[in-house]
Amino acid sequence: MVTDLQSAYLRYFPLIREKCRRMLGDSDEAEDVAQETFIRMWRTGLRAKDARHATAWIYRTSTNLAVDRLRQRRSTPPRSSGELMDERSAEATLRRRQELEAYARHLPADALEAALMNRLDGLTQQEIAEVLQVSERTVRRLLQRLDAQVEHLRRTLGP
């Protein structure tokens, strides 16, 4: 019989790994973050009996771990992901990722987490509210506050 943890791993690991790869731009690092998410799930004894609670926990934990990785990075370019891109696309991707890493060090974690879920993963405000266990109004405020802070950082730090 498959345990709740095994079921959650089989169902969510590929999705979480891909989400982290998009956030971090590095397949190996994404694999590490996804694995760490499920190690933490195992250590906490969290079981997937309430699917919504478990999904929210997995998503929130993996996002927090990826944001932590972004904050720890220096301004060095990411390791190659092995994907072939033309030079312009590679430069644009690198520039966006470096901008995200710079901003991640200066933005509140909750607002950054909501923005990543919305703008990178395409979650609706309602879905984000469920994952973060806050109201949709709070999600809207977080996103609005983040937009204002990013605009301020762009003026302060430059593009």
C-alpha positions, 0 to 999 in steps of 0.5 A, spaced: 500 500 500 502 506 498 503 511 504 500 518 503 507 521 503 509 516 497 502 519 494 504 526 495 511 525 492 509 521 486 503 526 484 507 533 486 514 532 485 515 533 478 510 539 478 514 542 484 521 540 481 519 544 474 516 550 478 523 550 482 527 550 475 523 556 472 524 560 479 531 558 479 533 557 472 537 551 474 535 543 474 540 540 479 538 546 484 531 545 483 531 537 484 535 539 490 529 544 493 524 539 491 527 533 495 528 538 501 521 540 500 519 532 501 524 531 506 521 536 510 514 533 509 517 527 512 520 530 518 514 534 520 510 528 519 505 531 515 500 527 511 496 528 505 489 526 508 487 533 507 489 534 500 488 542 500 492 543 506 498 538 504 498 541 497 498 548 500 504 546 505 508 543 499 507 549 495 509 554 500 515 550 503 518 549 496 517 556 494 520 559 500 526 554 499 527 557 492 526 564 495 531 562 500 536 560 494 535 566 490 536 570 496 543 567 498 546 567 491 551 572 489 550 576 482 554 570 478 550 567 472 546 561 473 549 554 471 547 552 465 541 548 464 543 545 458 538 548 454 539 551 447 537 558 447 540 563 442 544 569 445 539 574 445 534 569 449 540 567 454 542 574 455 535 576 456 533 570 461 540 572 465 538 579 466 531 577 468 534 572 473 539 577 476 534 582 477 529 577 480 535 575 485 537 582 486 530 584 488 529 578 492 534 580 497 530 587 498 523 584 498 518 581 503 518 574 503 510 574 503 510 579 497 515 575 493 512 569 494 505 571 492 508 574 486 512 568 484 506 564 484 502 569 480 507 571 475 511 565 474 506 559 476 500 563 473 496 561 480 490 566 481 489 570 487 484 565 489 489 559 489 494 564 492 490 565 498 489 558 499 496 556 499 498 562 503 492 561 507 490 568 507 484 572 504 484 574 497 484 581 499 491 580 502 494 577 496 491 583 492 495 588 497 501 584 497 502 584 489 500 591 489 505 593 495 510 588 491 509 592 485 510 599 488 517 596 491 519 593 485 518 600 481 522 603 487 528 598 487 528 599 479 529 607 480 534 606 486 538 599 483 537 601 476 535 595 471 
